[in-house]
Amino acid sequence: MQSPRVVYGELLNVFGRPVEQDGLKFLNAAVDIGGSSGATEHRLREHPSFKTATNIPFEYDVAFVRARIPRLFGVTPRQVEVEKAFLDEGFVGLFEDSECIPFLCCDVYGFTTLWFGGKVPDEKKTRLASAFWSLILSDSDDVEDFEGTAAVFGSEKVTLGCRCGEVYAESE
């Protein structure tokens, strides 16, 4: 196998274990995606399997994604200290030809989306997003317990978590 060629961003470090889905390999990573397109065109809830998944809070699907990452990749996502966000994790997707594309899995107001560098071709973004969300949704009952709080608007806070396998979101 060839050494991975990182394109459309920078790979700074990798963590945990690799996971394969639909012919792609994914790794949790510290990444720099450069200039983002700013588009949230690859949202979790737009994936076809989202409608049939269980254990996902309606308004805060980020709690479910946060609970799945440790089970899949063997790493604990860091707590984000940004208003209106709870998750900001880097990943890389490795294609069969050893092309490696960094991206971010983050949320906006609790709705999880993928962000890519501005020059990533649409067909690559679509393939990565489809495979990544299929992986996240592959077993919606395999979640890890956690709890964290995010500021949504000024003093309003939301506590997101997973307790005994049940994912939840509670407004304060």
ChimeraX commands (.cxc) that place a marker at each C-alpha (Angstrom):
marker #1 position 0.00,0.00,0.00 radius 0.5
marker #1 position 1.15,3.53,-0.79 radius 0.5
marker #1 position 1.73,6.13,1.90 radius 0.5
marker #1 position -1.32,8.37,2.35 radius 0.5
marker #1 position -1.32,11.63,0.37 radius 0.5
marker #1 position -3.08,14.37,2.32 radius 0.5
marker #1 position -4.95,16.75,0.02 radius 0.5
marker #1 position -7.27,19.73,0.63 radius 0.5
marker #1 position -5.94,20.39,4.12 radius 0.5
marker #1 position -3.35,19.32,6.63 radius 0.5
marker #1 position -3.11,16.28,8.90 radius 0.5
marker #1 position -1.51,17.27,12.22 radius 0.5
marker #1 position -1.94,14.09,14.29 radius 0.5
marker #1 position -4.08,10.94,14.48 radius 0.5
marker #1 position -5.80,9.39,17.50 radius 0.5
marker #1 position -7.53,6.15,18.39 radius 0.5
marker #1 position -8.16,3.39,15.91 radius 0.5
marker #1 position -9.09,3.42,12.21 radius 0.5
marker #1 position -12.57,2.29,11.16 radius 0.5
marker #1 position -13.64,1.15,7.69 radius 0.5
marker #1 position -16.96,1.84,5.99 radius 0.5
marker #1 position -18.01,1.52,2.33 radius 0.5
marker #1 position -14.44,1.13,1.07 radius 0.5
marker #1 position -13.09,4.13,3.00 radius 0.5
marker #1 position -11.00,4.22,6.16 radius 0.5
marker #1 position -11.66,6.91,8.77 radius 0.5
marker #1 position -9.41,8.14,11.58 radius 0.5
marker #1 position -10.02,10.69,14.32 radius 0.5
marker #1 position -7.38,13.39,13.83 radius 0.5
marker #1 position -6.16,16.89,14.50 radius 0.5
marker #1 position -6.63,18.59,11.13 radius 0.5
marker #1 position -6.52,21.94,9.40 radius 0.5
marker #1 position -9.02,22.16,6.55 radius 0.5
marker #1 position -7.88,25.61,5.44 radius 0.5
marker #1 position -10.62,27.82,4.09 radius 0.5
marker #1 position -14.01,26.18,4.48 radius 0.5
marker #1 position -16.81,26.55,1.99 radius 0.5
marker #1 position -18.98,27.46,4.98 radius 0.5
marker #1 position -21.71,25.20,3.63 radius 0.5
marker #1 position -23.49,22.75,5.90 radius 0.5
marker #1 position -24.59,20.56,3.01 radius 0.5
marker #1 position -23.70,17.26,4.69 radius 0.5
marker #1 position -25.89,17.13,7.78 radius 0.5
marker #1 position -26.45,13.92,9.70 radius 0.5
marker #1 position -30.22,14.27,9.53 radius 0.5
marker #1 position -30.13,14.33,5.71 radius 0.5
marker #1 position -28.64,10.81,5.56 radius 0.5
marker #1 position -31.27,8.22,4.50 radius 0.5
marker #1 position -30.62,6.03,7.58 radius 0.5
marker #1 position -31.31,8.91,9.98 radius 0.5
marker #1 position -35.08,8.43,9.71 radius 0.5
marker #1 position -34.93,4.85,10.99 radius 0.5
marker #1 position -32.26,5.34,13.67 radius 0.5
marker #1 position -33.26,5.22,17.30 radius 0.5
marker #1 position -31.78,6.88,20.38 radius 0.5
marker #1 position -31.31,10.34,18.78 radius 0.5
marker #1 position -32.72,13.45,20.52 radius 0.5
marker #1 position -34.80,15.37,17.98 radius 0.5
marker #1 position -33.27,18.84,18.47 radius 0.5
marker #1 position -29.75,17.79,19.44 radius 0.5
marker #1 position -28.49,14.97,17.23 radius 0.5
marker #1 position -24.98,16.05,18.28 radius 0.5
marker #1 position -25.49,14.19,21.59 radius 0.5
marker #1 position -25.87,10.94,19.66 radius 0.5
marker #1 position -22.82,11.59,17.46 radius 0.5
marker #1 position -20.76,12.51,20.55 radius 0.5
marker #1 position -21.82,9.22,22.20 radius 0.5
marker #1 position -20.91,7.14,19.11 radius 0.5
marker #1 position -17.37,8.51,18.50 radius 0.5
marker #1 position -15.71,6.80,21.51 radius 0.5
marker #1 position -17.34,3.46,20.65 radius 0.5
marker #1 position -16.12,3.60,17.05 radius 0.5
marker #1 position -12.74,5.32,17.28 radius 0.5
marker #1 position -11.66,4.64,20.88 radius 0.5
marker #1 position -11.22,8.34,21.70 radius 0.5
marker #1 position -13.14,10.82,23.83 radius 0.5
marker #1 position -14.05,14.02,21.97 radius 0.5
marker #1 position -12.84,17.15,23.67 radius 0.5
marker #1 position -15.33,19.57,25.20 radius 0.5
marker #1 position -15.81,22.60,22.95 radius 0.5
marker #1 position -15.76,26.00,24.63 radius 0.5
marker #1 position -17.64,27.88,21.91 radius 0.5
marker #1 position -21.13,29.32,22.25 radius 0.5
marker #1 position -23.77,27.47,20.21 radius 0.5
marker #1 position -21.56,24.41,19.66 radius 0.5
marker #1 position -20.86,21.17,21.45 radius 0.5
marker #1 position -18.69,19.16,19.05 radius 0.5
marker #1 position -15.72,20.07,16.85 radius 0.5
marker #1 position -13.75,16.92,15.98 radius 0.5
marker #1 position -11.32,16.41,13.16 radius 0.5
marker #1 position -11.21,13.31,10.98 radius 0.5
marker #1 position -9.57,12.10,7.83 radius 0.5
marker #1 position -11.09,9.89,5.19 radius 0.5
marker #1 position -8.66,7.61,3.34 radius 0.5
marker #1 position -9.63,6.54,-0.17 radius 0.5
marker #1 position -8.51,3.32,-1.89 radius 0.5
marker #1 position -5.90,5.24,-3.92 radius 0.5
marker #1 position -4.32,6.51,-0.64 radius 0.5
marker #1 position -5.76,10.00,-1.06 radius 0.5
marker #1 position -6.49,11.33,2.43 radius 0.5
marker #1 position -8.97,14.20,2.94 radius 0.5
marker #1 position -9.33,16.00,6.30 radius 0.5
marker #1 position -12.74,17.21,7.49 radius 0.5
marker #1 position -14.48,18.41,10.63 radius 0.5
marker #1 position -17.50,16.89,12.35 radius 0.5
marker #1 position -19.16,19.68,14.29 radius 0.5
marker #1 position -22.53,21.04,15.22 radius 0.5
marker #1 position -24.45,24.26,14.81 radius 0.5
marker #1 position -27.15,24.63,17.47 radius 0.5
marker #1 position -27.06,20.87,18.12 radius 0.5
marker #1 position -27.44,19.79,14.50 radius 0.5
marker #1 position -24.36,17.84,13.39 radius 0.5
marker #1 position -22.70,18.52,10.05 radius 0.5
marker #1 position -19.44,17.87,8.22 radius 0.5
marker #1 position -17.19,20.72,7.07 radius 0.5
marker #1 position -14.61,20.36,4.31 radius 0.5
marker #1 position -11.96,22.63,2.89 radius 0.5
marker #1 position -13.29,24.89,0.15 radius 0.5
marker #1 position -11.51,23.07,-2.70 radius 0.5
marker #1 position -12.69,19.51,-2.00 radius 0.5
marker #1 position -14.65,18.31,-5.07 radius 0.5
marker #1 position -18.37,17.76,-4.44 radius 0.5
marker #1 position -18.23,14.07,-5.39 radius 0.5
marker #1 position -15.49,13.47,-2.78 radius 0.5
marker #1 position -17.43,15.34,-0.10 radius 0.5
marker #1 position -20.59,13.37,-0.91 radius 0.5
marker #1 position -18.82,10.00,-0.79 radius 0.5
marker #1 position -17.04,10.83,2.49 radius 0.5
marker #1 position -20.22,12.17,4.11 radius 0.5
marker #1 position -22.34,9.21,3.03 radius 0.5
marker #1 position -19.82,6.66,4.34 radius 0.5
marker #1 position -19.10,8.60,7.56 radius 0.5
marker #1 position -22.77,9.04,8.45 radius 0.5
marker #1 position -23.45,5.37,7.57 radius 0.5
marker #1 position -20.72,4.45,10.04 radius 0.5
marker #1 position -22.10,6.72,12.78 radius 0.5
marker #1 position -25.64,5.40,12.24 radius 0.5
marker #1 position -24.60,1.73,11.87 radius 0.5
marker #1 position -25.58,0.81,15.44 radius 0.5
marker #1 position -27.59,3.51,17.16 radius 0.5
marker #1 position -27.70,1.54,20.41 radius 0.5
marker #1 position -23.89,1.27,20.76 radius 0.5
marker #1 position -23.24,4.53,22.61 radius 0.5
marker #1 position -20.92,5.61,25.42 radius 0.5
marker #1 position -22.01,7.47,28.56 radius 0.5
marker #1 position -20.96,11.13,28.92 radius 0.5
marker #1 position -22.33,14.48,30.01 radius 0.5
marker #1 position -21.49,18.02,28.96 radius 0.5
marker #1 position -23.02,21.47,28.81 radius 0.5
marker #1 position -23.08,23.98,25.98 radius 0.5
marker #1 position -24.20,27.61,25.99 radius 0.5
marker #1 position -26.86,28.09,23.34 radius 0.5
marker #1 position -27.96,31.71,23.72 radius 0.5
marker #1 position -26.24,33.89,26.30 radius 0.5
marker #1 position -27.17,32.40,29.66 radius 0.5
marker #1 position -29.33,29.56,28.25 radius 0.5
marker #1 position -27.52,26.25,28.53 radius 0.5
marker #1 position -28.21,22.75,27.24 radius 0.5
marker #1 position -26.90,19.63,28.94 radius 0.5
marker #1 position -26.27,16.81,26.50 radius 0.5
marker #1 position -25.33,13.31,27.45 radius 0.5
marker #1 position -25.78,9.61,27.46 radius 0.5
marker #1 position -26.68,7.69,30.60 radius 0.5
marker #1 position -26.97,3.90,30.68 radius 0.5
marker #1 position -27.24,3.82,26.90 radius 0.5
marker #1 position -29.94,6.51,26.63 radius 0.5
marker #1 position -28.94,9.70,24.77 radius 0.5
marker #1 position -30.56,12.91,26.07 radius 0.5
marker #1 position -30.66,16.70,25.79 radius 0.5
marker #1 position -32.02,18.90,28.59 radius 0.5
marker #1 position -32.47,22.68,28.52 radius 0.5
marker #1 position -31.63,24.70,31.63 radius 0.5
marker link #1:1,2 radius 0.2
marker link #1:2,3 radius 0.2
marker link #1:3,4 radius 0.2
marker link #1:4,5 radius 0.2
marker link #1:5,6 radius 0.2
marker link #1:6,7 radius 0.2
marker link #1:7,8 radius 0.2
marker link #1:8,9 radius 0.2
marker link #1:9,10 radius 0.2
marker link #1:10,11 radius 0.2
marker link #1:11,12 radius 0.2
marker link #1:12,13 radius 0.2
marker link #1:13,14 radius 0.2
marker link #1:14,15 radius 0.2
marker link #1:15,16 radius 0.2
marker link #1:16,17 radius 0.2
marker link #1:17,18 radius 0.2
marker link #1:18,19 radius 0.2
marker link #1:19,20 radius 0.2
marker link #1:20,21 radius 0.2
marker link #1:21,22 radius 0.2
marker link #1:22,23 radius 0.2
marker link #1:23,24 radius 0.2
marker link #1:24,25 radius 0.2
marker link #1:25,26 radius 0.2
marker link #1:26,27 radius 0.2
marker link #1:27,28 radius 0.2
marker link #1:28,29 radius 0.2
marker link #1:29,30 radius 0.2
marker link #1:30,31 radius 0.2
marker link #1:31,32 radius 0.2
marker link #1:32,33 radius 0.2
marker link #1:33,34 radius 0.2
marker link #1:34,35 radius 0.2
marker link #1:35,36 radius 0.2
marker link #1:36,37 radius 0.2
marker link #1:37,38 radius 0.2
marker link #1:38,39 radius 0.2
marker link #1:39,40 radius 0.2
marker link #1:40,41 radius 0.2
marker link #1:41,42 radius 0.2
marker link #1:42,43 radius 0.2
marker link #1:43,44 radius 0.2
marker link #1:44,45 radius 0.2
marker link #1:45,46 radius 0.2
marker link #1:46,47 radius 0.2
marker link #1:47,48 radius 0.2
marker link #1:48,49 radius 0.2
marker link #1:49,50 radius 0.2
marker link #1:50,51 radius 0.2
marker link #1:51,52 radius 0.2
marker link #1:52,53 radius 0.2
marker link #1:53,54 radius 0.2
marker link #1:54,55 radius 0.2
marker link #1:55,56 radius 0.2
marker link #1:56,57 radius 0.2
marker link #1:57,58 radius 0.2
marker link #1:58,59 radius 0.2
marker link #1:59,60 radius 0.2
marker link #1:60,61 radius 0.2
marker link #1:61,62 radius 0.2
marker link #1:62,63 radius 0.2
marker link #1:63,64 radius 0.2
marker link #1:64,65 radius 0.2
marker link #1:65,66 radius 0.2
marker link #1:66,67 radius 0.2
marker link #1:67,68 radius 0.2
marker link #1:68,69 radius 0.2
marker link #1:69,70 radius 0.2
marker link #1:70,71 radius 0.2
marker link #1:71,72 radius 0.2
marker link #1:72,73 radius 0.2
marker link #1:73,74 radius 0.2
marker link #1:74,75 radius 0.2
marker link #1:75,76 radius 0.2
marker link #1:76,77 radius 0.2
marker link #1:77,78 radius 0.2
marker link #1:78,79 radius 0.2
marker link #1:79,80 radius 0.2
marker link #1:80,81 radius 0.2
marker link #1:81,82 radius 0.2
marker link #1:82,83 radius 0.2
marker link #1:83,84 radius 0.2
marker link #1:84,85 radius 0.2
marker link #1:85,86 radius 0.2
marker link #1:86,87 radius 0.2
marker link #1:87,88 radius 0.2
marker link #1:88,89 radius 0.2
marker link #1:89,90 radius 0.2
marker link #1:90,91 radius 0.2
marker link #1:91,92 radius 0.2
marker link #1:92,93 radius 0.2
marker link #1:93,94 radius 0.2
marker link #1:94,95 radius 0.2
marker link #1:95,96 radius 0.2
marker link #1:96,97 radius 0.2
marker link #1:97,98 radius 0.2
marker link #1:98,99 radius 0.2
marker link #1:99,100 radius 0.2
marker link #1:100,101 radius 0.2
marker link #1:101,102 radius 0.2
marker link #1:102,103 radius 0.2
marker link #1:103,104 radius 0.2
marker link #1:104,105 radius 0.2
marker link #1:105,106 radius 0.2
marker link #1:106,107 radius 0.2
marker link #1:107,108 radius 0.2
marker link #1:108,109 radius 0.2
marker link #1:109,110 radius 0.2
marker link #1:110,111 radius 0.2
marker link #1:111,112 radius 0.2
marker link #1:112,113 radius 0.2
marker link #1:113,114 radius 0.2
marker link #1:114,115 radius 0.2
marker link #1:115,116 radius 0.2
marker link #1:116,117 radius 0.2
marker link #1:117,118 radius 0.2
marker link #1:118,119 radius 0.2
marker link #1:119,120 radius 0.2
marker link #1:120,121 radius 0.2
marker link #1:121,122 radius 0.2
marker link #1:122,123 radius 0.2
marker link #1:123,124 radius 0.2
marker link #1:124,125 radius 0.2
marker link #1:125,126 radius 0.2
marker link #1:126,127 radius 0.2
marker link #1:127,128 radius 0.2
marker link #1:128,129 radius 0.2
marker link #1:129,130 radius 0.2
marker link #1:130,131 radius 0.2
marker link #1:131,132 radius 0.2
marker link #1:132,133 radius 0.2
marker link #1:133,134 radius 0.2
marker link #1:134,135 radius 0.2
marker link #1:135,136 radius 0.2
marker link #1:136,137 radius 0.2
marker link #1:137,138 radius 0.2
marker link #1:138,139 radius 0.2
marker link #1:139,140 radius 0.2
marker link #1:140,141 radius 0.2
marker link #1:141,142 radius 0.2
marker link #1:142,143 radius 0.2
marker link #1:143,144 radius 0.2
marker link #1:144,145 radius 0.2
marker link #1:145,146 radius 0.2
marker link #1:146,147 radius 0.2
marker link #1:147,148 radius 0.2
marker link #1:148,149 radius 0.2
marker link #1:149,150 radius 0.2
marker link #1:150,151 radius 0.2
marker link #1:151,152 radius 0.2
marker link #1:152,153 radius 0.2
marker link #1:153,154 radius 0.2
marker link #1:154,155 radius 0.2
marker link #1:155,156 radius 0.2
marker link #1:156,157 radius 0.2
marker link #1:157,158 radius 0.2
marker link #1:158,159 radius 0.2
marker link #1:159,160 radius 0.2
marker link #1:160,161 radius 0.2
marker link #1:161,162 radius 0.2
marker link #1:162,163 radius 0.2
marker link #1:163,164 radius 0.2
marker link #1:164,165 radius 0.2
marker link #1:165,166 radius 0.2
marker link #1:166,167 radius 0.2
marker link #1:167,168 radius 0.2
marker link #1:168,169 radius 0.2
marker link #1:169,170 radius 0.2
marker link #1:170,171 radius 0.2
marker link #1:171,172 radius 0.2
view
